[in-house]
Amino acid sequence: MTGNSAKPAVSTWRKVAAAILDFFFIFFAGGYVIGLLTGGTTEKGFSLSGGPALLLFALIVLYFVVLGRYLGGTLFQRLLGTR
């Protein structure tokens, strides 16, 4: 018996959908939290510029690197079964 335990290939649309959903999730959730902490909330949501915007950018990068590489996948990668 051969021990071939290769996983079937994941469809491209699921990978793309997971990446898009992850980006929107961390952008809106992280942006709103940073806006609350820095006074950048508005009636329509949040508005970030300067340091808070750079902080959000760093948070987005860390989200994908840390969760994707070290914790087994991002939220939507796990939900859509791409990891």
mmCIF file of the N, C-alpha and C atoms, coordinates in Angstrom:
data_MODEL
# 
_entry.id   MODEL 
# 
loop_
_atom_site.group_PDB 
_atom_site.id 
_atom_site.type_symbol 
_atom_site.label_atom_id 
_atom_site.label_alt_id 
_atom_site.label_comp_id 
_atom_site.label_asym_id 
_atom_site.label_entity_id 
_atom_site.label_seq_id 
_atom_site.pdbx_PDB_ins_code 
_atom_site.Cartn_x 
_atom_site.Cartn_y 
_atom_site.Cartn_z 
_atom_site.occupancy 
_atom_site.B_iso_or_equiv 
_atom_site.pdbx_formal_charge 
_atom_site.auth_seq_id 
_atom_site.auth_comp_id 
_atom_site.auth_asym_id 
_atom_site.auth_atom_id 
_atom_site.pdbx_PDB_model_num 
ATOM 1   N N  . MET A 1 1  ? 0.850   -1.170 0.000  1.00 0.00 ? 1  MET A N  1 
ATOM 2   C CA . MET A 1 1  ? 0.000   0.000  0.000  1.00 0.00 ? 1  MET A CA 1 
ATOM 3   C C  . MET A 1 1  ? 0.897   1.234  0.000  1.00 0.00 ? 1  MET A C  1 
ATOM 4   N N  . THR A 1 2  ? 0.602   2.151  -0.872 1.00 0.00 ? 2  THR A N  1 
ATOM 5   C CA . THR A 1 2  ? 1.386   3.379  -0.912 1.00 0.00 ? 2  THR A CA 1 
ATOM 6   C C  . THR A 1 2  ? 0.769   4.401  0.015  1.00 0.00 ? 2  THR A C  1 
ATOM 7   N N  . GLY A 1 3  ? 1.572   5.121  0.714  1.00 0.00 ? 3  GLY A N  1 
ATOM 8   C CA . GLY A 1 3  ? 1.110   6.125  1.671  1.00 0.00 ? 3  GLY A CA 1 
ATOM 9   C C  . GLY A 1 3  ? 0.907   7.483  1.018  1.00 0.00 ? 3  GLY A C  1 
ATOM 10  N N  . ASN A 1 4  ? 0.238   7.505  -0.108 1.00 0.00 ? 4  ASN A N  1 
ATOM 11  C CA . ASN A 1 4  ? 0.009   8.755  -0.829 1.00 0.00 ? 4  ASN A CA 1 
ATOM 12  C C  . ASN A 1 4  ? -1.147  9.508  -0.186 1.00 0.00 ? 4  ASN A C  1 
ATOM 13  N N  . SER A 1 5  ? -0.818  10.527 0.595  1.00 0.00 ? 5  SER A N  1 
ATOM 14  C CA . SER A 1 5  ? -1.852  11.290 1.291  1.00 0.00 ? 5  SER A CA 1 
ATOM 15  C C  . SER A 1 5  ? -1.900  12.726 0.770  1.00 0.00 ? 5  SER A C  1 
ATOM 16  N N  . ALA A 1 6  ? -1.762  12.875 -0.540 1.00 0.00 ? 6  ALA A N  1 
ATOM 17  C CA . ALA A 1 6  ? -1.785  14.211 -1.135 1.00 0.00 ? 6  ALA A CA 1 
ATOM 18  C C  . ALA A 1 6  ? -3.197  14.775 -1.069 1.00 0.00 ? 6  ALA A C  1 
ATOM 19  N N  . LYS A 1 7  ? -3.275  16.051 -0.698 1.00 0.00 ? 7  LYS A N  1 
ATOM 20  C CA . LYS A 1 7  ? -4.571  16.715 -0.627 1.00 0.00 ? 7  LYS A CA 1 
ATOM 21  C C  . LYS A 1 7  ? -5.002  17.119 -2.031 1.00 0.00 ? 7  LYS A C  1 
ATOM 22  N N  . PRO A 1 8  ? -6.289  17.088 -2.302 1.00 0.00 ? 8  PRO A N  1 
ATOM 23  C CA . PRO A 1 8  ? -6.747  17.544 -3.618 1.00 0.00 ? 8  PRO A CA 1 
ATOM 24  C C  . PRO A 1 8  ? -6.519  19.045 -3.776 1.00 0.00 ? 8  PRO A C  1 
ATOM 25  N N  . ALA A 1 9  ? -6.317  19.469 -5.002 1.00 0.00 ? 9  ALA A N  1 
ATOM 26  C CA . ALA A 1 9  ? -6.060  20.889 -5.274 1.00 0.00 ? 9  ALA A CA 1 
ATOM 27  C C  . ALA A 1 9  ? -7.289  21.724 -4.938 1.00 0.00 ? 9  ALA A C  1 
ATOM 28  N N  . VAL A 1 10 ? -7.044  22.892 -4.370 1.00 0.00 ? 10 VAL A N  1 
ATOM 29  C CA . VAL A 1 10 ? -8.120  23.812 -4.011 1.00 0.00 ? 10 VAL A CA 1 
ATOM 30  C C  . VAL A 1 10 ? -8.390  24.708 -5.214 1.00 0.00 ? 10 VAL A C  1 
ATOM 31  N N  . SER A 1 11 ? -9.660  24.947 -5.495 1.00 0.00 ? 11 SER A N  1 
ATOM 32  C CA . SER A 1 11 ? -10.005 25.762 -6.660 1.00 0.00 ? 11 SER A CA 1 
ATOM 33  C C  . SER A 1 11 ? -9.536  27.207 -6.479 1.00 0.00 ? 11 SER A C  1 
ATOM 34  N N  . THR A 1 12 ? -9.204  27.820 -7.599 1.00 0.00 ? 12 THR A N  1 
ATOM 35  C CA . THR A 1 12 ? -8.660  29.174 -7.587 1.00 0.00 ? 12 THR A CA 1 
ATOM 36  C C  . THR A 1 12 ? -9.659  30.179 -7.051 1.00 0.00 ? 12 THR A C  1 
ATOM 37  N N  . TRP A 1 13 ? -10.929 30.017 -7.387 1.00 0.00 ? 13 TRP A N  1 
ATOM 38  C CA . TRP A 1 13 ? -11.927 30.997 -6.940 1.00 0.00 ? 13 TRP A CA 1 
ATOM 39  C C  . TRP A 1 13 ? -12.025 31.034 -5.427 1.00 0.00 ? 13 TRP A C  1 
ATOM 40  N N  . ARG A 1 14 ? -11.804 29.901 -4.764 1.00 0.00 ? 14 ARG A N  1 
ATOM 41  C CA . ARG A 1 14 ? -11.857 29.882 -3.300 1.00 0.00 ? 14 ARG A CA 1 
ATOM 42  C C  . ARG A 1 14 ? -10.678 30.634 -2.700 1.00 0.00 ? 14 ARG A C  1 
ATOM 43  N N  . LYS A 1 15 ? -9.507  30.487 -3.307 1.00 0.00 ? 15 LYS A N  1 
ATOM 44  C CA . LYS A 1 15 ? -8.334  31.222 -2.829 1.00 0.00 ? 15 LYS A CA 1 
ATOM 45  C C  . LYS A 1 15 ? -8.517  32.724 -3.013 1.00 0.00 ? 15 LYS A C  1 
ATOM 46  N N  . VAL A 1 16 ? -9.022  33.117 -4.181 1.00 0.00 ? 16 VAL A N  1 
ATOM 47  C CA . VAL A 1 16 ? -9.237  34.539 -4.467 1.00 0.00 ? 16 VAL A CA 1 
ATOM 48  C C  . VAL A 1 16 ? -10.309 35.103 -3.547 1.00 0.00 ? 16 VAL A C  1 
ATOM 49  N N  . ALA A 1 17 ? -11.403 34.368 -3.372 1.00 0.00 ? 17 ALA A N  1 
ATOM 50  C CA . ALA A 1 17 ? -12.484 34.825 -2.492 1.00 0.00 ? 17 ALA A CA 1 
ATOM 51  C C  . ALA A 1 17 ? -11.984 34.979 -1.059 1.00 0.00 ? 17 ALA A C  1 
ATOM 52  N N  . ALA A 1 18 ? -11.182 34.029 -0.591 1.00 0.00 ? 18 ALA A N  1 
ATOM 53  C CA . ALA A 1 18 ? -10.643 34.113 0.769  1.00 0.00 ? 18 ALA A CA 1 
ATOM 54  C C  . ALA A 1 18 ? -9.751  35.340 0.924  1.00 0.00 ? 18 ALA A C  1 
ATOM 55  N N  . ALA A 1 19 ? -8.912  35.617 -0.066 1.00 0.00 ? 19 ALA A N  1 
ATOM 56  C CA . ALA A 1 19 ? -8.019  36.781 0.008  1.00 0.00 ? 19 ALA A CA 1 
ATOM 57  C C  . ALA A 1 19 ? -8.815  38.083 0.028  1.00 0.00 ? 19 ALA A C  1 
ATOM 58  N N  . ILE A 1 20 ? -9.831  38.175 -0.820 1.00 0.00 ? 20 ILE A N  1 
ATOM 59  C CA . ILE A 1 20 ? -10.646 39.400 -0.867 1.00 0.00 ? 20 ILE A CA 1 
ATOM 60  C C  . ILE A 1 20 ? -11.412 39.588 0.437  1.00 0.00 ? 20 ILE A C  1 
ATOM 61  N N  . LEU A 1 21 ? -12.048 38.532 0.915  1.00 0.00 ? 21 LEU A N  1 
ATOM 62  C CA . LEU A 1 21 ? -12.809 38.627 2.166  1.00 0.00 ? 21 LEU A CA 1 
ATOM 63  C C  . LEU A 1 21 ? -11.902 38.945 3.349  1.00 0.00 ? 21 LEU A C  1 
ATOM 64  N N  . ASP A 1 22 ? -10.720 38.326 3.394  1.00 0.00 ? 22 ASP A N  1 
ATOM 65  C CA . ASP A 1 22 ? -9.763  38.627 4.464  1.00 0.00 ? 22 ASP A CA 1 
ATOM 66  C C  . ASP A 1 22 ? -9.342  40.089 4.429  1.00 0.00 ? 22 ASP A C  1 
ATOM 67  N N  . PHE A 1 23 ? -9.063  40.605 3.226  1.00 0.00 ? 23 PHE A N  1 
ATOM 68  C CA . PHE A 1 23 ? -8.643  42.000 3.124  1.00 0.00 ? 23 PHE A CA 1 
ATOM 69  C C  . PHE A 1 23 ? -9.741  42.937 3.618  1.00 0.00 ? 23 PHE A C  1 
ATOM 70  N N  . PHE A 1 24 ? -10.970 42.744 3.147  1.00 0.00 ? 24 PHE A N  1 
ATOM 71  C CA . PHE A 1 24 ? -12.055 43.626 3.575  1.00 0.00 ? 24 PHE A CA 1 
ATOM 72  C C  . PHE A 1 24 ? -12.317 43.501 5.074  1.00 0.00 ? 24 PHE A C  1 
ATOM 73  N N  . PHE A 1 25 ? -12.235 42.284 5.597  1.00 0.00 ? 25 PHE A N  1 
ATOM 74  C CA . PHE A 1 25 ? -12.452 42.073 7.027  1.00 0.00 ? 25 PHE A CA 1 
ATOM 75  C C  . PHE A 1 25 ? -11.432 42.842 7.857  1.00 0.00 ? 25 PHE A C  1 
ATOM 76  N N  . ILE A 1 26 ? -10.148 42.663 7.570  1.00 0.00 ? 26 ILE A N  1 
ATOM 77  C CA . ILE A 1 26 ? -9.125  43.308 8.390  1.00 0.00 ? 26 ILE A CA 1 
ATOM 78  C C  . ILE A 1 26 ? -9.086  44.811 8.134  1.00 0.00 ? 26 ILE A C  1 
ATOM 79  N N  . PHE A 1 27 ? -9.407  45.246 6.911  1.00 0.00 ? 27 PHE A N  1 
ATOM 80  C CA . PHE A 1 27 ? -9.427  46.679 6.618  1.00 0.00 ? 27 PHE A CA 1 
ATOM 81  C C  . PHE A 1 27 ? -10.514 47.376 7.423  1.00 0.00 ? 27 PHE A C  1 
ATOM 82  N N  . PHE A 1 28 ? -11.736 46.854 7.379  1.00 0.00 ? 28 PHE A N  1 
ATOM 83  C CA . PHE A 1 28 ? -12.830 47.531 8.073  1.00 0.00 ? 28 PHE A CA 1 
ATOM 84  C C  . PHE A 1 28 ? -12.765 47.346 9.589  1.00 0.00 ? 28 PHE A C  1 
ATOM 85  N N  . ALA A 1 29 ? -12.475 46.130 10.053 1.00 0.00 ? 29 ALA A N  1 
ATOM 86  C CA . ALA A 1 29 ? -12.393 45.902 11.498 1.00 0.00 ? 29 ALA A CA 1 
ATOM 87  C C  . ALA A 1 29 ? -11.196 46.646 12.096 1.00 0.00 ? 29 ALA A C  1 
ATOM 88  N N  . GLY A 1 30 ? -10.025 46.480 11.489 1.00 0.00 ? 30 GLY A N  1 
ATOM 89  C CA . GLY A 1 30 ? -8.832  47.161 11.985 1.00 0.00 ? 30 GLY A CA 1 
ATOM 90  C C  . GLY A 1 30 ? -8.927  48.664 11.846 1.00 0.00 ? 30 GLY A C  1 
ATOM 91  N N  . GLY A 1 31 ? -9.465  49.133 10.731 1.00 0.00 ? 31 GLY A N  1 
ATOM 92  C CA . GLY A 1 31 ? -9.613  50.569 10.519 1.00 0.00 ? 31 GLY A CA 1 
ATOM 93  C C  . GLY A 1 31 ? -10.542 51.200 11.525 1.00 0.00 ? 31 GLY A C  1 
ATOM 94  N N  . TYR A 1 32 ? -11.637 50.521 11.825 1.00 0.00 ? 32 TYR A N  1 
ATOM 95  C CA . TYR A 1 32 ? -12.581 51.082 12.788 1.00 0.00 ? 32 TYR A CA 1 
ATOM 96  C C  . TYR A 1 32 ? -11.982 51.106 14.194 1.00 0.00 ? 32 TYR A C  1 
ATOM 97  N N  . VAL A 1 33 ? -11.299 50.034 14.577 1.00 0.00 ? 33 VAL A N  1 
ATOM 98  C CA . VAL A 1 33 ? -10.676 49.990 15.908 1.00 0.00 ? 33 VAL A CA 1 
ATOM 99  C C  . VAL A 1 33 ? -9.586  51.059 16.025 1.00 0.00 ? 33 VAL A C  1 
ATOM 100 N N  . ILE A 1 34 ? -8.751  51.183 15.010 1.00 0.00 ? 34 ILE A N  1 
ATOM 101 C CA . ILE A 1 34 ? -7.714  52.219 15.041 1.00 0.00 ? 34 ILE A CA 1 
ATOM 102 C C  . ILE A 1 34 ? -8.359  53.599 15.046 1.00 0.00 ? 34 ILE A C  1 
ATOM 103 N N  . GLY A 1 35 ? -9.442  53.769 14.294 1.00 0.00 ? 35 GLY A N  1 
ATOM 104 C CA . GLY A 1 35 ? -10.170 55.034 14.302 1.00 0.00 ? 35 GLY A CA 1 
ATOM 105 C C  . GLY A 1 35 ? -10.727 55.367 15.673 1.00 0.00 ? 35 GLY A C  1 
ATOM 106 N N  . LEU A 1 36 ? -11.256 54.367 16.361 1.00 0.00 ? 36 LEU A N  1 
ATOM 107 C CA . LEU A 1 36 ? -11.760 54.585 17.723 1.00 0.00 ? 36 LEU A CA 1 
ATOM 108 C C  . LEU A 1 36 ? -10.639 55.007 18.671 1.00 0.00 ? 36 LEU A C  1 
ATOM 109 N N  . LEU A 1 37 ? -9.501  54.355 18.542 1.00 0.00 ? 37 LEU A N  1 
ATOM 110 C CA . LEU A 1 37 ? -8.385  54.636 19.446 1.00 0.00 ? 37 LEU A CA 1 
ATOM 111 C C  . LEU A 1 37 ? -7.704  55.973 19.163 1.00 0.00 ? 37 LEU A C  1 
ATOM 112 N N  . THR A 1 38 ? -7.762  56.430 17.916 1.00 0.00 ? 38 THR A N  1 
ATOM 113 C CA . THR A 1 38 ? -7.055  57.658 17.554 1.00 0.00 ? 38 THR A CA 1 
ATOM 114 C C  . THR A 1 38 ? -7.984  58.829 17.258 1.00 0.00 ? 38 THR A C  1 
ATOM 115 N N  . GLY A 1 39 ? -9.269  58.646 17.436 1.00 0.00 ? 39 GLY A N  1 
ATOM 116 C CA . GLY A 1 39 ? -10.214 59.729 17.178 1.00 0.00 ? 39 GLY A CA 1 
ATOM 117 C C  . GLY A 1 39 ? -10.518 59.926 15.711 1.00 0.00 ? 39 GLY A C  1 
ATOM 118 N N  . GLY A 1 40 ? -10.355 58.890 14.910 1.00 0.00 ? 40 GLY A N  1 
ATOM 119 C CA . GLY A 1 40 ? -10.574 59.007 13.474 1.00 0.00 ? 40 GLY A CA 1 
ATOM 120 C C  . GLY A 1 40 ? -11.915 58.494 13.000 1.00 0.00 ? 40 GLY A C  1 
ATOM 121 N N  . THR A 1 41 ? -12.878 58.344 13.913 1.00 0.00 ? 41 THR A N  1 
ATOM 122 C CA . THR A 1 41 ? -14.194 57.882 13.473 1.00 0.00 ? 41 THR A CA 1 
ATOM 123 C C  . THR A 1 41 ? -15.020 59.062 12.972 1.00 0.00 ? 41 THR A C  1 
ATOM 124 N N  . THR A 1 42 ? -15.883 58.777 12.012 1.00 0.00 ? 42 THR A N  1 
ATOM 125 C CA . THR A 1 42 ? -16.778 59.785 11.455 1.00 0.00 ? 42 THR A CA 1 
ATOM 126 C C  . THR A 1 42 ? -18.196 59.238 11.498 1.00 0.00 ? 42 THR A C  1 
ATOM 127 N N  . GLU A 1 43 ? -19.149 60.034 11.028 1.00 0.00 ? 43 GLU A N  1 
ATOM 128 C CA . GLU A 1 43 ? -20.535 59.570 10.990 1.00 0.00 ? 43 GLU A CA 1 
ATOM 129 C C  . GLU A 1 43 ? -20.699 58.376 10.057 1.00 0.00 ? 43 GLU A C  1 
ATOM 130 N N  . LYS A 1 44 ? -19.876 58.302 9.036  1.00 0.00 ? 44 LYS A N  1 
ATOM 131 C CA . LYS A 1 44 ? -19.991 57.243 8.034  1.00 0.00 ? 44 LYS A CA 1 
ATOM 132 C C  . LYS A 1 44 ? -19.014 56.094 8.263  1.00 0.00 ? 44 LYS A C  1 
ATOM 133 N N  . GLY A 1 45 ? -18.237 56.111 9.313  1.00 0.00 ? 45 GLY A N  1 
ATOM 134 C CA . GLY A 1 45 ? -17.280 55.041 9.567  1.00 0.00 ? 45 GLY A CA 1 
ATOM 135 C C  . GLY A 1 45 ? -16.004 55.566 10.186 1.00 0.00 ? 45 GLY A C  1 
ATOM 136 N N  . PHE A 1 46 ? -14.933 55.566 9.395  1.00 0.00 ? 46 PHE A N  1 
ATOM 137 C CA . PHE A 1 46 ? -13.651 56.048 9.893  1.00 0.00 ? 46 PHE A CA 1 
ATOM 138 C C  . PHE A 1 46 ? -12.885 56.730 8.772  1.00 0.00 ? 46 PHE A C  1 
ATOM 139 N N  . SER A 1 47 ? -11.972 57.597 9.172  1.00 0.00 ? 47 SER A N  1 
ATOM 140 C CA . SER A 1 47 ? -11.105 58.301 8.227  1.00 0.00 ? 47 SER A CA 1 
ATOM 141 C C  . SER A 1 47 ? -9.717  58.374 8.850  1.00 0.00 ? 47 SER A C  1 
ATOM 142 N N  . LEU A 1 48 ? -8.770  57.717 8.222  1.00 0.00 ? 48 LEU A N  1 
ATOM 143 C CA . LEU A 1 48 ? -7.417  57.653 8.764  1.00 0.00 ? 48 LEU A CA 1 
ATOM 144 C C  . LEU A 1 48 ? -6.438  58.322 7.814  1.00 0.00 ? 48 LEU A C  1 
ATOM 145 N N  . SER A 1 49 ? -5.493  59.050 8.376  1.00 0.00 ? 49 SER A N  1 
ATOM 146 C CA . SER A 1 49 ? -4.413  59.629 7.577  1.00 0.00 ? 49 SER A CA 1 
ATOM 147 C C  . SER A 1 49 ? -3.167  59.703 8.452  1.00 0.00 ? 49 SER A C  1 
ATOM 148 N N  . GLY A 1 50 ? -2.020  59.734 7.808  1.00 0.00 ? 50 GLY A N  1 
ATOM 149 C CA . GLY A 1 50 ? -0.760  59.826 8.539  1.00 0.00 ? 50 GLY A CA 1 
ATOM 150 C C  . GLY A 1 50 ? -0.430  58.556 9.301  1.00 0.00 ? 50 GLY A C  1 
ATOM 151 N N  . GLY A 1 51 ? -0.070  58.731 10.569 1.00 0.00 ? 51 GLY A N  1 
ATOM 152 C CA . GLY A 1 51 ? 0.333   57.608 11.419 1.00 0.00 ? 51 GLY A CA 1 
ATOM 153 C C  . GLY A 1 51 ? -0.711  56.515 11.563 1.00 0.00 ? 51 GLY A C  1 
ATOM 154 N N  . PRO A 1 52 ? -1.980  56.855 11.837 1.00 0.00 ? 52 PRO A N  1 
ATOM 155 C CA . PRO A 1 52 ? -2.995  55.806 11.942 1.00 0.00 ? 52 PRO A CA 1 
ATOM 156 C C  . PRO A 1 52 ? -3.173  55.003 10.649 1.00 0.00 ? 52 PRO A C  1 
ATOM 157 N N  . ALA A 1 53 ? -3.039  55.657 9.493  1.00 0.00 ? 53 ALA A N  1 
ATOM 158 C CA . ALA A 1 53 ? -3.146  54.935 8.221  1.00 0.00 ? 53 ALA A CA 1 
ATOM 159 C C  . ALA A 1 53 ? -1.976  53.974 8.046  1.00 0.00 ? 53 ALA A C  1 
ATOM 160 N N  . LEU A 1 54 ? -0.782  54.406 8.437  1.00 0.00 ? 54 LEU A N  1 
ATOM 161 C CA . LEU A 1 54 ? 0.378   53.513 8.375  1.00 0.00 ? 54 LEU A CA 1 
ATOM 162 C C  . LEU A 1 54 ? 0.228   52.349 9.345  1.00 0.00 ? 54 LEU A C  1 
ATOM 163 N N  . LEU A 1 55 ? -0.351  52.620 10.501 1.00 0.00 ? 55 LEU A N  1 
ATOM 164 C CA . LEU A 1 55 ? -0.605  51.560 11.470 1.00 0.00 ? 55 LEU A CA 1 
ATOM 165 C C  . LEU A 1 55 ? -1.578  50.531 10.899 1.00 0.00 ? 55 LEU A C  1 
ATOM 166 N N  . LEU A 1 56 ? -2.610  50.986 10.213 1.00 0.00 ? 56 LEU A N  1 
ATOM 167 C CA . LEU A 1 56 ? -3.555  50.064 9.578  1.00 0.00 ? 56 LEU A CA 1 
ATOM 168 C C  . LEU A 1 56 ? -2.865  49.246 8.499  1.00 0.00 ? 56 LEU A C  1 
ATOM 169 N N  . PHE A 1 57 ? -2.024  49.876 7.696  1.00 0.00 ? 57 PHE A N  1 
ATOM 170 C CA . PHE A 1 57 ? -1.279  49.155 6.671  1.00 0.00 ? 57 PHE A CA 1 
ATOM 171 C C  . PHE A 1 57 ? -0.410  48.064 7.298  1.00 0.00 ? 57 PHE A C  1 
ATOM 172 N N  . ALA A 1 58 ? 0.290   48.402 8.382  1.00 0.00 ? 58 ALA A N  1 
ATOM 173 C CA . ALA A 1 58 ? 1.128   47.420 9.078  1.00 0.00 ? 58 ALA A CA 1 
ATOM 174 C C  . ALA A 1 58 ? 0.278   46.292 9.650  1.00 0.00 ? 58 ALA A C  1 
ATOM 175 N N  . LEU A 1 59 ? -0.898  46.618 10.172 1.00 0.00 ? 59 LEU A N  1 
ATOM 176 C CA . LEU A 1 59 ? -1.797  45.600 10.720 1.00 0.00 ? 59 LEU A CA 1 
ATOM 177 C C  . LEU A 1 59 ? -2.258  44.635 9.636  1.00 0.00 ? 59 LEU A C  1 
ATOM 178 N N  . ILE A 1 60 ? -2.573  45.154 8.454  1.00 0.00 ? 60 ILE A N  1 
ATOM 179 C CA . ILE A 1 60 ? -3.006  44.298 7.347  1.00 0.00 ? 60 ILE A CA 1 
ATOM 180 C C  . ILE A 1 60 ? -1.880  43.353 6.940  1.00 0.00 ? 60 ILE A C  1 
ATOM 181 N N  . VAL A 1 61 ? -0.669  43.880 6.818  1.00 0.00 ? 61 VAL A N  1 
ATOM 182 C CA . VAL A 1 61 ? 0.474   43.041 6.450  1.00 0.00 ? 61 VAL A CA 1 
ATOM 183 C C  . VAL A 1 61 ? 0.714   41.977 7.517  1.00 0.00 ? 61 VAL A C  1 
ATOM 184 N N  . LEU A 1 62 ? 0.698   42.373 8.784  1.00 0.00 ? 62 LEU A N  1 
ATOM 185 C CA . LEU A 1 62 ? 0.907   41.411 9.870  1.00 0.00 ? 62 LEU A CA 1 
ATOM 186 C C  . LEU A 1 62 ? -0.181  40.347 9.898  1.00 0.00 ? 62 LEU A C  1 
ATOM 187 N N  . TYR A 1 63 ? -1.414  40.733 9.631  1.00 0.00 ? 63 TYR A N  1 
ATOM 188 C CA . TYR A 1 63 ? -2.528  39.782 9.605  1.00 0.00 ? 63 TYR A CA 1 
ATOM 189 C C  . TYR A 1 63 ? -2.248  38.662 8.609  1.00 0.00 ? 63 TYR A C  1 
ATOM 190 N N  . PHE A 1 64 ? -1.868  39.032 7.392  1.00 0.00 ? 64 PHE A N  1 
ATOM 191 C CA . PHE A 1 64 ? -1.634  38.020 6.367  1.00 0.00 ? 64 PHE A CA 1 
ATOM 192 C C  . PHE A 1 64 ? -0.373  37.213 6.641  1.00 0.00 ? 64 PHE A C  1 
ATOM 193 N N  . VAL A 1 65 ? 0.689   37.847 7.113  1.00 0.00 ? 65 VAL A N  1 
ATOM 194 C CA . VAL A 1 65 ? 1.945   37.132 7.347  1.00 0.00 ? 65 VAL A CA 1 
ATOM 195 C C  . VAL A 1 65 ? 1.828   36.207 8.549  1.00 0.00 ? 65 VAL A C  1 
ATOM 196 N N  . VAL A 1 66 ? 1.394   36.740 9.676  1.00 0.00 ? 66 VAL A N  1 
ATOM 197 C CA . VAL A 1 66 ? 1.367   35.944 10.904 1.00 0.00 ? 66 VAL A CA 1 
ATOM 198 C C  . VAL A 1 66 ? 0.328   34.833 10.816 1.00 0.00 ? 66 VAL A C  1 
ATOM 199 N N  . LEU A 1 67 ? -0.903  35.168 10.459 1.00 0.00 ? 67 LEU A N  1 
ATOM 200 C CA . LEU A 1 67 ? -1.931  34.142 10.400 1.00 0.00 ? 67 LEU A CA 1 
ATOM 201 C C  . LEU A 1 67 ? -1.693  33.172 9.250  1.00 0.00 ? 67 LEU A C  1 
ATOM 202 N N  . GLY A 1 68 ? -1.293  33.686 8.099  1.00 0.00 ? 68 GLY A N  1 
ATOM 203 C CA . GLY A 1 68 ? -1.086  32.828 6.939  1.00 0.00 ? 68 GLY A CA 1 
ATOM 204 C C  . GLY A 1 68 ? 0.096   31.894 7.073  1.00 0.00 ? 68 GLY A C  1 
ATOM 205 N N  . ARG A 1 69 ? 1.172   32.388 7.619  1.00 0.00 ? 69 ARG A N  1 
ATOM 206 C CA . ARG A 1 69 ? 2.384   31.586 7.665  1.00 0.00 ? 69 ARG A CA 1 
ATOM 207 C C  . ARG A 1 69 ? 2.545   30.814 8.973  1.00 0.00 ? 69 ARG A C  1 
ATOM 208 N N  . TYR A 1 70 ? 2.262   31.462 10.091 1.00 0.00 ? 70 TYR A N  1 
ATOM 209 C CA . TYR A 1 70 ? 2.606   30.861 11.373 1.00 0.00 ? 70 TYR A CA 1 
ATOM 210 C C  . TYR A 1 70 ? 1.433   30.232 12.117 1.00 0.00 ? 70 TYR A C  1 
ATOM 211 N N  . LEU A 1 71 ? 0.216   30.617 11.808 1.00 0.00 ? 71 LEU A N  1 
ATOM 212 C CA . LEU A 1 71 ? -0.926  30.091 12.558 1.00 0.00 ? 71 LEU A CA 1 
ATOM 213 C C  . LEU A 1 71 ? -1.863  29.241 11.708 1.00 0.00 ? 71 LEU A C  1 
ATOM 214 N N  . GLY A 1 72 ? -1.399  28.802 10.559 1.00 0.00 ? 72 GLY A N  1 
ATOM 215 C CA . GLY A 1 72 ? -2.156  27.842 9.776  1.00 0.00 ? 72 GLY A CA 1 
ATOM 216 C C  . GLY A 1 72 ? -3.222  28.403 8.859  1.00 0.00 ? 72 GLY A C  1 
ATOM 217 N N  . GLY A 1 73 ? -3.259  29.681 8.652  1.00 0.00 ? 73 GLY A N  1 
ATOM 218 C CA . GLY A 1 73 ? -4.217  30.258 7.710  1.00 0.00 ? 73 GLY A CA 1 
ATOM 219 C C  . GLY A 1 73 ? -5.021  31.385 8.318  1.00 0.00 ? 73 GLY A C  1 
ATOM 220 N N  . THR A 1 74 ? -5.459  32.283 7.449  1.00 0.00 ? 74 THR A N  1 
ATOM 221 C CA . THR A 1 74 ? -6.276  33.403 7.899  1.00 0.00 ? 74 THR A CA 1 
ATOM 222 C C  . THR A 1 74 ? -7.699  32.930 8.168  1.00 0.00 ? 74 THR A C  1 
ATOM 223 N N  . LEU A 1 75 ? -8.519  33.816 8.673  1.00 0.00 ? 75 LEU A N  1 
ATOM 224 C CA . LEU A 1 75 ? -9.893  33.475 9.022  1.00 0.00 ? 75 LEU A CA 1 
ATOM 225 C C  . LEU A 1 75 ? -10.653 32.890 7.835  1.00 0.00 ? 75 LEU A C  1 
ATOM 226 N N  . PHE A 1 76 ? -10.648 33.581 6.710  1.00 0.00 ? 76 PHE A N  1 
ATOM 227 C CA . PHE A 1 76 ? -11.426 33.112 5.566  1.00 0.00 ? 76 PHE A CA 1 
ATOM 228 C C  . PHE A 1 76 ? -10.733 31.983 4.811  1.00 0.00 ? 76 PHE A C  1 
ATOM 229 N N  . GLN A 1 77 ? -9.429  31.839 4.925  1.00 0.00 ? 77 GLN A N  1 
ATOM 230 C CA . GLN A 1 77 ? -8.767  30.665 4.364  1.00 0.00 ? 77 GLN A CA 1 
ATOM 231 C C  . GLN A 1 77 ? -9.250  29.417 5.086  1.00 0.00 ? 77 GLN A C  1 
ATOM 232 N N  . ARG A 1 78 ? -9.417  29.524 6.370  1.00 0.00 ? 78 ARG A N  1 
ATOM 233 C CA . ARG A 1 78 ? -9.909  28.381 7.140  1.00 0.00 ? 78 ARG A CA 1 
ATOM 234 C C  . ARG A 1 78 ? -11.378 28.110 6.872  1.00 0.00 ? 78 ARG A C  1 
ATOM 235 N N  . LEU A 1 79 ? -12.187 29.188 6.808  1.00 0.00 ? 79 LEU A N  1 
ATOM 236 C CA . LEU A 1 79 ? -13.618 29.007 6.570  1.00 0.00 ? 79 LEU A CA 1 
ATOM 237 C C  . LEU A 1 79 ? -13.912 28.430 5.190  1.00 0.00 ? 79 LEU A C  1 
ATOM 238 N N  . LEU A 1 80 ? -13.151 28.845 4.183  1.00 0.00 ? 80 LEU A N  1 
ATOM 239 C CA . LEU A 1 80 ? -13.379 28.361 2.824  1.00 0.00 ? 80 LEU A CA 1 
ATOM 240 C C  . LEU A 1 80 ? -12.562 27.111 2.499  1.00 0.00 ? 80 LEU A C  1 
ATOM 241 N N  . GLY A 1 81 ? -11.783 26.645 3.455  1.00 0.00 ? 81 GLY A N  1 
ATOM 242 C CA . GLY A 1 81 ? -11.054 25.394 3.287  1.00 0.00 ? 81 GLY A CA 1 
ATOM 243 C C  . GLY A 1 81 ? -9.897  25.454 2.304  1.00 0.00 ? 81 GLY A C  1 
ATOM 244 N N  . THR A 1 82 ? -9.234  26.586 2.214  1.00 0.00 ? 82 THR A N  1 
ATOM 245 C CA . THR A 1 82 ? -8.089  26.673 1.309  1.00 0.00 ? 82 THR A CA 1 
ATOM 246 C C  . THR A 1 82 ? -6.784  26.322 2.007  1.00 0.00 ? 82 THR A C  1 
ATOM 247 N N  . ARG A 1 83 ? -6.807  26.110 3.290  1.00 0.00 ? 83 ARG A N  1 
ATOM 248 C CA . ARG A 1 83 ? -5.621  25.693 4.037  1.00 0.00 ? 83 ARG A CA 1 
ATOM 249 C C  . ARG A 1 83 ? -5.856  24.359 4.677  1.00 0.00 ? 83 ARG A C  1 
# 
